[in-house]
């Protein structure tokens, strides 16, 4: 071999070595004094992260975690971690736990067990996991809600109308009057927390003082809206001994710094495995606006146990962090993650660009599953269920920004909104949403703000019970315009389509089916177009605000009762119901539609729908 060829070969090999991936292993059998190799791994993810930062920034770096539960994890990542991958070893299930084990339970009286919180641990906790199960927090009353006596009769002018017609006073925001007999025997300001329900959100507040002679509770911080606003007087009390009404419940006695637990009949102290959160975020990723975190990948991990502070979460419980919280990130990927049993959000991104959350599973979140703000995001093939366990106004999946894609996600079991999207030019396609809007009002399976969205091939079912509950399948709210709602299905929802102050939207080839009454509504809307839709109900069909529809083309509105009504509106007041008559509406022919819960929509060959060029479709994921 010539000297020139040998030199070239050495240069190529040197280049390959310089760009090879550096890799470190983490295992519960390891030690942080080890070099982090496969056979001599580190013990903690934090140690591997520190060592990875010694590599050149241009190098590709990978931290691999092996099986087991890693406690008290609170990782901080920044711009220096660009190019890093944190992943599970193939075939393993590493669990990053943002909490600590709780042991030493002792009997206290005939029913309860108690355990002291470790020194230095905060007593301000809202989550306890016992033997792998999220234990039910003490709640008073046991079911339903209490009724307070405070009034706030100021009109709400709408989000874009400036909010309240008169600004609430500090006293109206920080006090609430109750009936003394309602609060329970063991109501203590040190321990008690109160959730006040508003219209589309709630406020959870600490108690500064309570005067049983006047029934006035004073809160530690202002509520999001005054008690009694929107005509709602509901509230519940958390974390008091009165709320311990059955086995499996708990509360924390902050005065004594002890967790009080009522065990299940099958549980015994020496076999109890309890965990509580110590961190609000398990992985925090943050960069300055001018130096965002780039090219970071986190995949294959399970994250569990994260806390929330005692404060009002606001709409969507957006004020709370996620188990993964990221701010100012670019080209980052979160894949095949499991996030479970956390008090706040599951994954929360803000100021993000070209990032992906894909094939993740999020469940048992106190707030929402995914909150993502940014541009050119892809949120796809995620499974989100049992969210809003603490904050009932939480939203399962929330996306805000420009040119985002929300694709093929499965969402189920939420007290409020399933999916919301705001901003410009979003694609919302192939999502399957069921059993949401189970508690709060004025929301939807898919709730929209913004402009120029495409909402296509989504399937929403079992949403609400009656149209009067204001629980909708598809909801285009204030200033939504120039959107296209196409080939979507709503099954067993009394209000499949609701529009409010929306303009110039096209609704084409959708199928809305309800076994009962059905309502479409267009409050303060203008210039909508309805083309080739099937609207089918076993009860009556009502269209509120039909004057907002400029064009009806080849739509079938079929009611088995023969009642298809147009209901005019005077602002928000329905007036003058009359038979629905317009060119492009057909009310007499039953299309013979068949809808299955797997998303298949068919009708026979001789169906009137085929003559109108309405297309059947298949929405299986």
C-alpha positions in Angstrom: 0.0 0.0 0.0 1.4 3.4 -0.9 2.1 6.0 1.8 -0.7 8.3 0.4 -3.3 5.5 0.4 -2.3 4.5 3.9 -2.7 8.1 5.1 -6.1 8.4 3.4 -7.3 5.2 5.1 -6.2 6.5 8.5 -8.0 9.8 8.0 -11.2 8.0 7.1 -11.0 5.8 10.2 -10.3 8.8 12.4 -13.3 10.6 10.9 -15.5 7.6 11.6 -14.3 7.4 15.2 -14.9 11.1 15.7 -18.5 10.8 14.6 -19.3 7.4 16.3 -22.0 7.4 18.9 -20.8 7.6 22.5 -23.0 5.4 24.7 -23.4 4.9 28.5 -25.4 2.5 30.4 -27.4 2.9 33.6 -28.5 0.1 35.9 -29.7 -0.5 39.4 -26.8 -3.0 39.7 -24.4 -0.2 38.8 -22.3 2.4 40.6 -21.7 6.0 39.8 -17.9 5.4 40.1 -18.1 3.0 37.2 -17.2 4.1 33.6 -20.8 3.5 32.4 -20.1 0.6 30.1 -22.5 -2.2 29.4 -20.8 -4.4 31.9 -19.9 -1.7 34.4 -22.9 0.7 34.3 -23.7 3.8 36.2 -26.3 3.7 39.0 -28.2 7.0 38.3 -29.3 8.7 35.1 -28.0 12.0 36.5 -24.4 10.6 36.5 -24.7 9.4 32.9 -26.0 12.8 31.9 -23.1 14.6 33.5 -20.5 12.4 31.8 -22.3 12.7 28.4 -21.7 16.5 28.6 -17.9 16.0 28.6 -18.1 14.8 25.0 -17.8 17.2 22.1 -21.1 19.0 21.3 -21.1 17.7 17.7 -20.8 14.0 18.9 -23.8 11.7 18.9 -24.5 10.6 22.5 -26.8 7.9 23.9 -27.8 7.1 27.5 -29.3 3.6 27.8 -31.3 2.6 30.9 -31.9 -0.9 32.0 -34.8 -2.5 33.9 -36.0 -1.2 37.3 -37.4 1.8 39.1 -35.2 4.8 39.6 -36.5 6.9 42.5 -36.3 10.7 43.1 -35.5 11.5 39.5 -35.5 15.1 38.5 -33.3 15.6 35.4 -32.5 19.0 34.0 -31.5 19.2 30.3 -30.4 22.2 28.3 -28.7 23.3 25.1 -25.6 21.5 26.1 -27.5 18.2 25.6 -28.1 18.7 21.9 -27.9 15.5 20.0 -28.5 13.3 23.1 -30.8 10.3 23.2 -32.1 8.8 26.4 -33.6 5.4 25.8 -34.6 2.1 27.3 -32.4 -0.9 26.6 -34.1 -3.1 24.1 -36.6 -5.4 25.9 -36.3 -3.6 29.2 -38.7 -1.3 31.1 -36.9 1.4 33.1 -39.1 3.5 35.3 -38.2 7.1 36.2 -40.0 7.9 39.4 -40.3 11.5 40.5 -41.1 10.4 44.0 -40.0 8.4 47.0 -41.1 5.2 48.8 -43.2 5.6 52.0 -42.8 3.0 54.7 -43.3 2.5 58.4 -47.1 2.3 58.5 -48.6 1.7 61.9 -52.2 1.2 63.0 -54.0 4.2 64.4 -57.3 3.4 65.9 -59.6 0.6 64.6 -59.5 1.6 60.9 -56.5 3.7 59.8 -52.8 3.3 59.4 -50.4 6.2 59.4 -46.8 6.7 58.3 -44.5 9.7 58.9 -43.2 11.6 55.9 -39.4 11.5 55.6 -37.4 14.4 56.9 -37.2 17.2 54.3 -40.1 15.9 52.2 -42.9 18.4 51.6 -46.3 17.6 53.2 -48.0 19.4 50.3 -48.7 16.3 48.2 -51.8 15.4 46.1 -51.0 11.9 45.0 -50.4 8.6 46.8 -49.8 5.2 45.0 -50.4 2.1 47.1 -49.5 -1.3 45.8 -49.5 0.1 42.2 -52.9 1.8 42.6 -53.6 5.5 42.8 -55.2 5.7 46.1 -58.4 7.8 46.3 -57.8 11.1 48.1 -60.2 12.0 51.0 -63.1 13.8 49.5 -66.1 15.5 51.2 -68.9 14.8 50.4 -68.3 11.2 49.4 -70.3 11.7 46.1 -71.9 14.7 44.5 -71.0 18.3 45.5 -71.8 20.8 48.2 -73.6 24.1 47.5 -72.1 27.4 48.8 -74.0 30.6 49.3 -71.8 33.2 47.6 -73.2 35.2 44.7 -71.6 36.9 41.7 -74.1 38.0 39.2 -71.9 40.1 36.9 -72.3 39.2 33.2 -69.6 37.4 31.4 -68.7 39.2 28.1 -66.8 36.3 26.5 -63.1 35.6 26.2 -62.6 38.1 23.4 -65.1 40.5 25.0 -62.9 41.3 27.9 -64.2 38.8 30.5 -66.3 40.1 33.3 -68.3 43.3 32.8 -67.0 44.4 36.2 -63.7 43.3 37.6 -64.2 41.1 40.7 -62.9 42.6 44.0 -60.2 40.9 46.0 -62.8 39.9 48.6 -65.0 38.3 46.0 -62.0 36.2 44.8 -60.7 35.2 48.2 -63.8 34.4 50.3 -66.7 32.0 50.1 -69.8 31.7 52.4 -71.0 28.2 53.3 -73.5 26.6 55.5 -71.6 25.5 58.7 -73.3 22.1 58.8 -71.9 21.3 55.3 -68.1 21.4 56.0 -67.8 18.4 58.3 -66.6 17.9 61.8 -62.9 17.8 61.1 -62.6 20.8 58.8 -59.1 22.3 59.6 -57.6 25.2 57.7 -54.1 23.6 57.9 -55.3 20.5 56.0 -58.4 21.4 54.0 -58.4 22.2 50.3 -61.5 23.4 48.5 -62.3 23.0 44.8 -64.8 25.6 43.5 -66.4 24.7 40.2 -66.9 27.5 37.6 -68.1 26.9 34.0 -65.3 25.4 32.0 -62.7 25.2 34.8 -62.3 25.1 38.5 -60.2 26.6 41.3 -58.5 24.4 43.9 -57.5 26.5 46.9 -55.9 26.3 50.3 -57.8 27.6 53.3 -56.3 30.5 55.3 -59.2 30.7 57.9 -62.7 29.5 58.5 -65.2 31.3 60.8 -68.0 28.8 61.8 -70.2 31.6 63.1 -70.4 33.4 59.8 -69.7 30.5 57.5 -66.9 32.5 55.7 -64.0 30.6 54.3 -60.9 32.7 53.4 -58.6 31.3 50.8 -54.8 31.5 50.7 -54.9 32.8 47.1 -57.5 34.3 44.8 -59.7 31.9 42.8 -59.7 31.9 39.0 -63.3 33.2 39.0 -65.4 34.4 42.0 -67.4 31.7 43.8 -71.0 31.9 42.4 -69.9 33.1 39.0 -71.8 31.7 36.0 -74.6 30.8 38.5 -72.5 27.8 39.7 -72.5 27.2 43.5 -70.8 23.8 43.5 -67.8 22.9 45.6 -66.1 20.0 47.3 -63.6 19.7 50.2 -60.4 17.6 50.0 -57.8 16.2 52.5 -59.9 16.1 55.7 -60.7 13.2 58.0 -64.4 13.7 57.2 -63.5 12.7 53.6 -62.3 9.3 54.7 -65.5 7.3 54.1 -64.3 3.9 52.7 -61.2 1.7 52.5 -58.6 2.7 49.9 -58.7 6.4 50.8 -56.0 8.7 52.3 -55.1 12.2 53.4 -52.0 13.9 54.7 -52.2 15.4 58.2 -49.8 18.4 57.6 -49.7 19.4 61.3 -48.3 16.0 62.3 -46.6 15.4 58.9 -48.2 12.0 58.6 -50.0 10.2 55.8 -53.3 8.7 57.1 -54.5 5.7 55.0 -57.6 3.5 55.3 -56.4 0.1 54.0 -58.3 -2.3 51.8 -59.3 -5.6 53.5 -56.6 -7.5 51.6 -53.8 -5.1 52.6 -51.4 -5.5 55.6 -48.8 -3.0 56.9 -45.8 -5.3 56.3 -46.6 -5.8 52.6 -47.7 -2.3 51.8 -45.8 -0.6 49.0 -46.6 3.1 49.0 -45.0 5.9 47.0 -45.5 9.7 47.0 -44.2 12.4 44.6 -41.3 14.7 45.5 -40.8 16.5 42.2 -43.2 18.5 40.0 -41.3 17.5 36.8 -39.3 14.3 36.2 -37.5 15.6 33.1 -37.3 19.3 32.5 -35.8 20.5 29.2 -35.2 24.2 28.9 -33.2 26.6 26.7 -33.1 30.3 26.2 -35.2 31.7 23.4 -32.1 32.4 21.3 -30.4 29.1 22.1 -33.1 26.4 22.1 -32.5 22.7 22.9 -32.0 20.8 19.7 -32.1 17.2 18.4 -33.0 15.6 21.7 -34.7 12.2 21.8 -36.3 10.4 24.7 -37.8 7.0 24.0 -39.0 3.8 25.5 -39.1 5.0 29.1 -41.9 4.9 31.8 -42.3 8.0 33.9 -44.5 8.0 37.0 -45.2 10.1 40.1 -45.0 13.9 39.9 -46.6 16.5 42.1 -48.5 19.8 41.7 -48.4 22.9 43.8 -51.5 24.2 45.5 -52.6 26.8 43.0 -55.4 27.4 40.4 -54.8 25.6 37.2 -57.0 27.8 35.0 -58.5 26.7 31.7 -57.3 23.2 30.7 -55.2 23.1 34.0 -52.5 24.7 31.8 -50.7 26.3 34.8 -49.3 22.9 35.9 -46.1 21.3 34.7 -45.8 18.0 33.0 -43.8 14.9 34.0 -41.8 16.0 31.0 -41.8 19.8 30.6 -39.9 21.3 27.7 -39.5 25.0 26.7 -37.7 26.4 23.7 -36.9 23.2 21.9 -36.3 22.4 18.2 -36.3 19.0 16.4 -36.9 17.0 19.5 -38.6 13.6 19.7 -40.6 11.9 22.5 -41.4 8.3 21.4 -42.9 5.2 22.9 -43.1 6.7 26.4 -45.5 5.7 29.2 -46.5 8.5 31.5 -48.8 7.5 34.4 -49.9 8.3 37.9 -48.8 12.0 37.9 -50.7 14.9 39.5 -50.1 17.4 36.7 -49.8 17.2 32.9 -48.2 14.2 31.2 -46.1 15.9 28.6 -46.0 19.6 28.2 -44.1 21.4 25.4 -44.0 25.2 24.9 -42.2 27.4 22.3 -41.4 24.2 20.4 -40.6 23.7 16.7 -40.6 20.6 14.5 -41.0 18.3 17.5 -42.8 15.0 17.7 -44.8 13.2 20.4 -45.5 9.7 19.0 -46.8 6.3 20.1 -46.8 7.4 23.8 -49.3 6.1 26.4 -50.5 8.5 29.0 -52.9 7.5 31.8 -54.1 8.5 35.3 -52.9 12.1 35.0 -54.2 14.6 37.5 -54.3 17.2 34.7 -54.1 16.5 30.9 -52.2 14.0 28.9 -50.4 16.2 26.3 -50.1 20.0 26.1 -48.1 21.2 23.1 -47.5 24.7 22.0 -45.4 25.5 18.9 -45.2 25.2 15.2 -44.8 22.2 12.8 -45.5 19.7 15.6 -46.6 16.1 15.0 -48.7 14.5 17.7 -49.5 11.0 16.5 -50.6 7.5 17.5 -50.7 8.3 21.2 -53.1 6.7 23.6 -54.5 9.0 26.3 -57.0 7.9 29.0 -58.2 8.6 32.5 -57.0 12.2 32.7 -58.4 15.0 34.8 -58.3 12.8 37.9 -57.5 15.8 40.2 -58.3 18.9 38.0 -61.5 18.2 36.2 -61.1 20.9 33.6 -58.0 19.3 32.2 -57.9 18.5 28.5 -56.6 15.1 27.2 -54.7 16.5 24.3 -54.1 20.2 23.6 -52.2 21.7 20.7 -51.6 25.4 20.1 -49.6 26.8 17.2 -49.1 26.9 13.5 -49.0 24.1 10.9 -49.4 21.3 13.5 -50.6 17.8 12.8 -52.7 15.8 15.3 -53.0 12.4 13.8 -54.5 9.0 14.8 -54.6 9.5 18.6 -57.0 7.5 20.7 -58.5 9.4 23.6 -61.0 8.2 26.2 -62.4 8.8 29.7 -62.0 12.4 30.5 -64.3 14.8 32.5 -63.8 17.6 30.0 -62.5 18.2 26.5 -60.9 15.4 24.6 -58.8 17.3 22.0 -58.4 21.0 21.5 -56.5 22.9 18.8 -55.8 26.6 18.3 -53.7 28.6 15.9 -53.4 28.3 12.1 -53.5 25.5 9.6 -53.7 22.5 11.8 -54.4 19.0 10.5 -56.6 17.0 12.8 -57.1 13.6 11.3 -57.9 10.1 12.2 -58.4 10.7 15.9 -60.8 8.4 17.9 -62.4 10.0 21.0 -64.9 8.4 23.4 -66.4 8.9 26.8 -65.2 12.5 27.3 -67.2 15.5 28.6 -68.3 13.3 31.4 -68.5 16.0 34.0 -68.0 19.6 33.0 -70.0 21.6 30.4 -69.3 23.9 27.5 -66.8 21.8 25.7 -66.4 19.0 23.2 -64.6 15.9 22.1 -62.8 18.2 19.6 -62.9 21.8 20.5 -61.4 24.4 18.1 -60.1 27.9 18.0 -58.1 29.5 15.2 -58.1 29.6 11.4 -57.7 27.4 8.3 -57.8 24.0 10.1 -58.6 20.7 8.3 -60.6 18.4 10.6 -61.0 15.1 8.8 -61.8 11.4 9.4 -62.2 11.7 13.2 -64.6 9.5 15.2 -66.3 10.8 18.4 -68.8 8.7 20.3 -70.6 8.6 23.6 -70.3 12.3 24.3 -72.8 13.8 26.8 -76.4 12.8 27.1 -78.6 15.8 26.0 -77.9 18.8 23.8 -78.9 21.1 26.8 -75.8 19.8 28.6 -73.6 21.7 26.2 -71.4 18.7 25.6 -70.6 18.4 21.9 -68.7 16.3 19.5 -67.2 19.0 17.3 -67.2 22.6 18.6 -65.9 25.6 16.6 -65.7 28.5 19.0 -65.0 32.3 19.0 -63.4 33.6 15.8 -62.9 30.2 14.2 -63.0 30.7 10.4 -62.1 29.2 7.1 -62.0 25.7 8.5 -63.0 22.5 6.7 -64.8 19.7 8.7 -64.8 16.7 6.4 -65.8 12.9 6.6 -66.0 12.9 10.4 -68.3 10.7 12.4 -70.2 11.5 15.6 -72.1 8.6 17.2 -74.4 8.8 20.2 -73.9 12.5 20.8 -77.0 14.7 21.1 -75.0 17.8 20.0 -72.6 16.6 17.3 -71.8 20.1 15.9 -71.8 23.3 17.8 -70.6 26.7 16.5 -70.2 29.9 18.4 -69.1 33.2 16.8 -67.5 31.2 13.9 -67.4 32.3 10.3 -67.0 30.9 6.8 -66.5 27.3 7.6 -67.3 24.3 5.3 -68.9 21.2 6.7 -68.8 18.4 4.1 -69.6 14.6 4.0 -69.9 14.1 7.8 -72.2 11.6 9.5 -73.9 12.6 12.7 -76.0 9.8 14.3 -77.8 9.9 17.7 -80.3 7.5 19.2 -82.5 10.3 20.7 -82.9 14.0 19.9 -80.1 15.7 17.9 -79.1 19.4 17.6 -76.8 21.4 15.3 -76.2 24.9 16.5 -74.8 28.1 15.0 -74.8 30.9 17.7 -73.8 34.3 16.4 -72.2 32.7 13.3 -72.2 33.6 9.6 -71.4 32.2 6.1 -71.3 28.5 6.8 -71.7 25.8 4.1 -73.1 22.4 4.6 -72.5 19.9 1.8 -73.4 16.2 1.5 -73.8 15.5 5.3 -76.0 12.8 6.9 -77.8 13.9 10.0 -79.8 11.0 11.5 -81.8 10.8 14.8 -84.3 8.5 16.3 -85.8 11.6 18.0 -86.3 15.1 16.6 -83.6 17.1 14.8 -83.2 20.8 15.5 -81.0 23.3 13.7 -80.4 26.4 15.9 -79.5 29.5 13.9 -80.0 28.2 10.4 -79.6 31.8 9.1 -75.9 31.3 9.6 -75.8 28.8 6.7 -75.4 30.3 3.3 -75.5 27.1 1.3 -77.1 23.7 1.8 -76.1 21.1 -0.8 -77.4 17.5 -0.9 -77.7 17.0 2.9 -79.9 14.4 4.5 -81.7 15.3 7.8 -83.7 12.3 8.8 -85.7 11.9 12.0 -87.7 8.8 12.7 -90.2 11.0 14.4 -90.5 13.2 11.3 -89.5 16.3 13.3 -86.8 18.4 11.6 -87.0 21.9 12.9 -85.3 25.2 12.2 -85.0 27.3 15.4 -84.2 31.0 14.9 -82.1 32.9 17.4 -82.4 36.3 19.0 -78.8 36.5 20.1 -78.7 33.4 22.4 -82.4 33.1 22.8 -84.2 30.4 20.7 -87.4 31.7 19.0 -89.9 30.6 16.4 -89.2 26.9 15.8 -90.6 25.8 12.4 -90.2 22.9 9.9 -86.7 22.9 8.4 -87.0 23.8 4.8 -84.3 24.9 2.4 -82.9 24.0 -1.0 -80.3 21.2 -0.5 -82.0 19.6 2.6 -83.8 16.3 2.3 -85.8 15.2 5.3 -88.1 12.3 4.2 -85.8 9.5 3.0 -84.1 7.2 5.5 -80.6 6.6 4.1 -80.4 3.2 5.8 -77.2 4.1 7.5 -75.3 1.6 9.5 -72.6 2.7 12.0 -70.4 0.5 14.0 -68.2 1.4 17.0 -65.1 0.5 15.1 -65.9 3.4 12.8 -67.4 1.7 9.8 -70.1 3.8 8.1 -72.1 2.1 5.3 -75.5 2.2 3.6 -77.1 0.0 1.1 -76.6 0.3 -2.7 -80.1 1.8 -3.1 -79.6 4.4 -0.4 -80.7 7.9 -1.2 -77.3 9.0 0.1 -75.6 7.5 -2.9 -77.8 9.5 -5.3 -76.5 12.6 -3.5 -72.9 11.6 -3.9 -72.4 11.2 -0.1 -69.5 8.9 0.4 -69.5 6.1 3.1 -66.2 5.8 4.9 -64.1 3.6 7.2 -62.5 5.2 10.3 -60.6 2.2 11.8 -57.3 3.3 13.2 
